[in-house]
């Protein structure tokens, strides 16, 4: 089952790190392969081959090297992602790594590379989304022979590539109403409605209990207690949101309306389970503990869910096509030496 995009995932990234994965449908995960779903590609950044000093260079892409160590890591990752069913051949692994190098180099040239903070946050979110600690998630990778730096490099290239694709093709991706209707008719013919939940539109306000950058464990624990206490007393968006604004080191911001179809399933479920005029449980974020006040709920029915899913699927298909064209363009202009 796929994990949420660790890098991406707000319906609006500036709103809240709680609402973290957009337009992805997930089911219950088992710990054995919680990472099966990481829908990303592996990359070792140029110059970062400390783990493979003795590895021989097998390819050079615009000056960036690919080593035997890189190939081994890519093969292990592919095997893990497929649950042991798929074994990536050496040639396929090299080609995948070449593409990853091209993606990252292009992002650097256009000053759109993911920052270290974005990568660290992505790894933290990845662990949170599968309900485990970051240490445990990294441990699962390690058990498969994949080191932490490889995972972080892998995340970096994917975040960077997504930014490039969005910047270059976002305006070009258009889904016609006729195509959506056609897709809906096709889904209706399969009686897919029975497994679809009604879409719900939530009206949300974020309440953040801020913690210091270098807060001690004791301070952090105390702040969590304060957030839980406030949540227990919260009973009205009109009254208690104003109360929150007057509290010391508490930030309040309006997120607005969000459709459950556009949210990560775990987040949508939490919001569904949270009564009107109540707060979601505190969630640890970089600068404190975050809660969402559910100030409105509107049932949009199953048709809204089906329409959103159909539109997202069609956009994804267009995006993949444009992404392939972009990559072919980069490859045609690259200097690639295989040894």
C-alpha positions as CSV (number, residue, x, y, z in Angstrom):
1,X,0.0,0.0,0.0
2,X,1.3,3.4,-0.8
3,X,2.7,5.7,1.8
4,X,1.7,9.3,1.6
5,X,4.1,11.6,-0.3
6,X,6.4,12.6,2.3
7,X,7.3,15.8,0.6
8,X,4.1,17.0,-0.4
9,X,1.3,17.0,0.7
10,X,-0.7,19.9,1.8
11,X,-3.6,20.9,-0.3
12,X,-2.0,24.2,0.5
13,X,1.5,23.8,1.9
14,X,1.4,27.2,3.7
15,X,-1.7,26.2,5.6
16,X,-0.8,23.4,7.9
17,X,1.7,20.6,8.1
18,X,-1.0,18.4,9.6
19,X,-2.9,18.4,6.2
20,X,0.0,16.7,4.6
21,X,-0.7,14.5,1.6
22,X,-2.9,15.5,-1.3
23,X,-5.1,13.4,-3.5
24,X,-3.7,10.0,-2.5
25,X,-6.0,7.1,-1.4
26,X,-4.5,4.7,1.2
27,X,-5.6,1.7,3.2
28,X,-4.4,0.3,6.5
29,X,-0.7,-0.5,6.5
30,X,1.2,-3.4,8.0
31,X,4.6,-2.8,9.6
32,X,6.3,-5.4,7.5
33,X,6.0,-3.2,4.4
34,X,5.0,0.2,5.6
35,X,7.6,1.6,3.2
36,X,6.4,-0.3,0.2
37,X,4.5,2.7,-0.8
38,X,7.2,5.4,-0.9
39,X,6.4,6.5,-4.4
40,X,9.8,8.1,-5.0
41,X,13.1,7.3,-6.8
42,X,16.5,6.8,-5.3
43,X,19.4,9.2,-5.8
44,X,22.9,9.7,-4.5
45,X,24.0,13.3,-4.8
46,X,27.2,14.2,-6.7
47,X,30.1,14.0,-4.4
48,X,28.2,12.1,-1.7
49,X,29.9,8.7,-2.0
50,X,31.5,8.5,1.4
51,X,29.9,5.1,1.9
52,X,31.4,3.8,-1.3
53,X,34.9,5.2,-1.5
54,X,36.1,1.9,-2.8
55,X,33.3,1.6,-5.3
56,X,34.2,1.8,-9.0
57,X,32.6,4.5,-11.2
58,X,30.2,3.0,-13.7
59,X,28.8,6.1,-15.2
60,X,29.2,9.9,-15.3
61,X,26.3,12.3,-16.0
62,X,27.3,15.8,-16.7
63,X,30.2,15.4,-14.3
64,X,28.2,13.6,-11.6
65,X,29.3,10.0,-10.9
66,X,27.4,6.8,-10.4
67,X,29.1,4.0,-8.6
68,X,28.7,0.4,-7.9
69,X,27.5,1.3,-4.4
70,X,24.7,3.5,-5.9
71,X,23.6,0.6,-8.1
72,X,23.4,-1.7,-5.1
73,X,21.4,0.8,-3.1
74,X,19.0,1.3,-6.0
75,X,18.5,-2.4,-6.5
76,X,17.8,-3.0,-2.8
77,X,15.3,-0.1,-2.7
78,X,13.4,-1.4,-5.7
79,X,13.3,-4.9,-4.2
80,X,11.9,-3.5,-1.0
81,X,9.3,-1.3,-2.7
82,X,8.0,-4.4,-4.6
83,X,7.9,-6.6,-1.5
84,X,10.6,-8.7,-2.8
85,X,8.8,-9.5,-6.1
86,X,10.8,-7.3,-8.4
87,X,14.6,-7.4,-8.9
88,X,16.0,-4.5,-10.8
89,X,18.7,-5.5,-13.3
90,X,22.0,-3.7,-13.3
91,X,21.3,-1.9,-16.6
92,X,17.9,-0.8,-15.4
93,X,19.3,0.4,-12.2
94,X,22.0,2.5,-14.0
95,X,19.4,4.1,-16.3
96,X,17.2,4.9,-13.3
97,X,20.1,6.6,-11.5
98,X,21.1,8.5,-14.7
99,X,17.6,10.0,-14.8
100,X,17.8,10.9,-11.1
101,X,21.1,12.7,-11.7
102,X,19.5,14.6,-14.6
103,X,16.6,15.7,-12.4
104,X,18.7,17.0,-9.6
105,X,21.2,18.8,-11.9
106,X,18.3,20.5,-13.7
107,X,16.8,21.6,-10.3
108,X,20.2,23.0,-9.3
109,X,20.6,24.9,-12.5
110,X,17.2,26.5,-12.0
111,X,17.8,27.1,-8.3
112,X,14.9,24.8,-7.3
113,X,16.7,22.2,-5.3
114,X,15.0,21.0,-2.1
115,X,16.6,22.4,1.0
116,X,18.0,20.2,3.8
117,X,15.2,21.4,6.0
118,X,12.6,20.3,3.4
119,X,14.2,16.9,3.2
120,X,14.4,16.5,7.0
121,X,10.7,17.5,7.3
122,X,9.8,15.1,4.6
123,X,11.4,12.2,6.4
124,X,9.7,13.3,9.7
125,X,6.4,13.5,7.9
126,X,6.9,10.1,6.3
127,X,7.4,8.5,9.7
128,X,4.4,10.4,11.2
129,X,2.1,9.3,8.3
130,X,2.8,5.7,9.0
131,X,2.5,6.2,12.8
132,X,6.0,5.3,13.8
133,X,9.1,7.2,14.9
134,X,11.6,8.4,12.4
135,X,14.2,6.2,14.1
136,X,12.0,3.1,13.5
137,X,11.4,4.0,9.8
138,X,15.1,4.5,9.2
139,X,15.7,1.2,10.9
140,X,13.4,-0.5,8.4
141,X,15.4,0.9,5.6
142,X,18.6,-0.1,7.3
143,X,17.4,-3.7,7.7
144,X,17.0,-3.8,4.0
145,X,20.5,-2.5,3.5
146,X,19.6,1.0,2.6
147,X,21.3,3.8,4.6
148,X,19.7,7.0,5.8
149,X,21.7,9.3,3.6
150,X,20.5,7.3,0.5
151,X,16.9,7.8,1.7
152,X,17.4,11.6,2.2
153,X,19.1,12.0,-1.2
154,X,16.2,10.0,-2.7
155,X,13.7,12.4,-1.1
156,X,15.7,15.4,-2.2
157,X,15.6,14.6,-5.9
158,X,11.8,13.9,-5.8
159,X,11.0,17.1,-4.0
160,X,13.1,19.0,-6.5
161,X,11.6,17.3,-9.5
162,X,8.1,17.9,-8.3
163,X,8.9,21.6,-8.0
164,X,10.3,21.6,-11.5
165,X,7.3,19.9,-13.0
166,X,4.8,22.1,-11.2
167,X,6.7,25.2,-12.3
168,X,7.0,24.2,-15.9
169,X,3.8,22.3,-16.6
170,X,1.2,23.4,-14.0
171,X,-0.4,25.8,-16.5
172,X,-0.4,23.2,-19.2
173,X,-2.3,20.6,-17.3
174,X,-5.9,21.0,-18.2
175,X,-8.8,18.5,-17.7
176,X,-11.8,19.0,-19.9
177,X,-15.3,18.6,-18.3
178,X,-16.2,16.1,-21.0
179,X,-13.2,13.9,-20.0
180,X,-14.3,13.9,-16.3
181,X,-17.8,13.0,-17.3
182,X,-16.5,10.1,-19.4
183,X,-14.4,8.8,-16.6
184,X,-17.3,9.1,-14.1
185,X,-19.5,7.1,-16.5
186,X,-16.9,4.4,-16.7
187,X,-16.6,4.2,-12.9
188,X,-20.4,4.1,-12.5
189,X,-20.4,1.2,-14.9
190,X,-18.1,-0.7,-12.5
191,X,-20.4,0.0,-9.5
192,X,-17.5,1.7,-7.8
193,X,-19.8,3.9,-5.6
194,X,-20.3,1.2,-3.0
195,X,-16.7,1.6,-1.8
196,X,-16.6,5.4,-1.9
197,X,-17.2,7.6,1.1
198,X,-19.2,10.8,0.9
199,X,-17.1,13.9,0.4
200,X,-17.1,16.3,3.3
201,X,-16.2,20.0,3.1
202,X,-14.5,21.2,6.4
203,X,-14.1,24.7,7.5
204,X,-10.8,24.7,9.5
205,X,-8.8,27.0,11.8
206,X,-5.2,26.1,12.9
207,X,-4.2,26.5,16.5
208,X,-0.4,26.2,17.1
209,X,1.1,25.9,20.6
210,X,4.6,27.2,19.8
211,X,7.7,25.7,21.4
212,X,11.2,27.1,21.4
213,X,13.7,25.9,18.8
214,X,15.9,24.3,21.4
215,X,13.3,23.4,24.0
216,X,14.1,20.7,26.5
217,X,12.1,17.5,26.7
218,X,10.6,18.8,29.9
219,X,9.4,22.1,28.2
220,X,8.1,20.1,25.2
221,X,6.2,17.8,27.4
222,X,4.7,20.7,29.3
223,X,3.6,22.4,26.1
224,X,1.9,19.2,25.0
225,X,0.0,19.1,28.3
226,X,-1.1,22.7,27.8
227,X,-2.3,21.9,24.3
228,X,-4.3,18.9,25.5
229,X,-5.8,20.9,28.3
230,X,-6.9,23.6,25.9
231,X,-8.3,21.0,23.5
232,X,-10.4,19.5,26.3
233,X,-11.9,22.9,27.2
234,X,-12.5,24.0,23.5
235,X,-16.2,24.1,22.8
236,X,-16.9,27.0,20.3
237,X,-15.0,28.2,17.3
238,X,-16.4,31.7,17.8
239,X,-15.5,32.0,21.5
240,X,-12.6,29.8,22.1
241,X,-10.6,30.7,19.0
242,X,-10.5,34.3,20.3
243,X,-9.4,32.8,23.7
244,X,-6.5,31.0,21.9
245,X,-5.4,34.3,20.3
246,X,-4.9,35.8,23.7
247,X,-2.8,32.9,25.0
248,X,1.0,33.4,25.2
249,X,3.0,31.7,22.4
250,X,-0.1,30.5,20.6
251,X,-0.6,31.2,16.9
252,X,-4.0,31.1,15.3
253,X,-4.6,31.1,11.5
254,X,-7.5,30.4,9.3
255,X,-7.1,27.6,6.8
256,X,-10.6,27.8,5.3
257,X,-12.6,25.2,3.4
258,X,-11.0,21.9,2.5
259,X,-12.6,18.9,0.8
260,X,-12.0,15.5,2.3
261,X,-11.2,14.1,-1.2
262,X,-8.2,16.4,-1.4
263,X,-6.8,15.4,2.0
264,X,-4.6,12.5,3.1
265,X,-7.0,9.7,4.2
266,X,-5.7,9.7,7.8
267,X,-6.2,13.4,8.1
268,X,-9.7,13.2,6.5
269,X,-10.6,10.4,9.0
270,X,-9.4,12.5,11.9
271,X,-11.5,15.4,10.8
272,X,-14.5,13.3,10.2
273,X,-14.2,11.9,13.7
274,X,-13.8,15.3,15.3
275,X,-17.1,16.8,16.3
276,X,-18.1,20.3,15.1
277,X,-16.6,23.1,17.2
278,X,-13.9,20.8,18.6
279,X,-10.1,20.4,18.0
280,X,-8.2,17.5,16.6
281,X,-5.6,15.9,18.8
282,X,-2.3,17.8,19.1
283,X,0.3,16.8,16.4
284,X,4.0,17.5,16.7
285,X,5.4,19.8,14.1
286,X,8.7,21.6,13.7
287,X,7.8,24.6,15.9
288,X,5.3,23.2,18.3
289,X,2.0,21.3,18.6
290,X,-0.7,21.8,16.1
291,X,-4.5,21.3,16.3
292,X,-7.3,21.9,13.8
293,X,-10.6,23.5,14.9
294,X,-13.4,22.0,12.9
295,X,-15.7,25.0,12.5
296,X,-17.9,23.7,9.8
297,X,-18.8,20.4,8.1
298,X,-20.8,20.0,4.9
299,X,-21.7,16.6,3.4
300,X,-21.1,16.8,-0.4
301,X,-22.2,13.2,-1.2
302,X,-20.4,10.5,-3.0
303,X,-20.6,12.1,-6.4
304,X,-18.2,14.8,-5.3
305,X,-15.7,12.2,-4.2
306,X,-15.9,10.4,-7.5
307,X,-15.5,13.6,-9.5
308,X,-12.5,14.7,-7.5
309,X,-10.9,11.2,-7.9
310,X,-11.5,11.2,-11.6
311,X,-10.1,14.7,-12.1
312,X,-7.0,13.9,-10.1
313,X,-6.4,10.7,-12.0
314,X,-6.7,12.5,-15.4
315,X,-4.3,15.3,-14.2
316,X,-1.8,12.7,-12.9
317,X,-1.8,11.0,-16.3
318,X,-1.2,14.3,-18.1
319,X,1.5,15.2,-15.6
320,X,3.3,11.9,-16.1
321,X,3.3,12.4,-19.9
322,X,4.8,15.9,-19.6
323,X,7.3,14.6,-17.1
324,X,8.5,12.0,-19.5
325,X,8.9,14.6,-22.2
326,X,10.9,16.8,-19.9
327,X,13.2,14.0,-19.0
328,X,13.8,13.0,-22.6
329,X,14.7,16.6,-23.3
330,X,17.3,16.6,-20.5
331,X,18.7,13.3,-21.6
332,X,19.1,14.4,-25.2
333,X,21.2,17.4,-24.0
334,X,23.3,15.6,-21.4
335,X,26.8,14.2,-21.6
336,X,26.6,10.7,-20.4
337,X,29.5,8.3,-20.2
338,X,29.1,4.7,-19.3
339,X,32.1,2.7,-18.3
